[in-house]
């Protein structure tokens, strides 16, 4: 697999409390459901806390499968 496109995703916390984010990516932050399951993307950072009334940017890297 090779990394292809990257996108920035912004999550906004509009609440008055901290929000904890953990991306559930097979093989990275969780176990695969099947032996051959592979993630089509990766996310950085994989986890963080978003302060009240603020936002955080995540970089999502999509992977192409080699056929």
Secondary structure, 3 states (H helix, E strand, C coil): CEEEEEEEEEEEECCCCCEEEECCCECCCECCCCCCCCCCEEEECCEEEECCCEEEEEEEEEEECCC
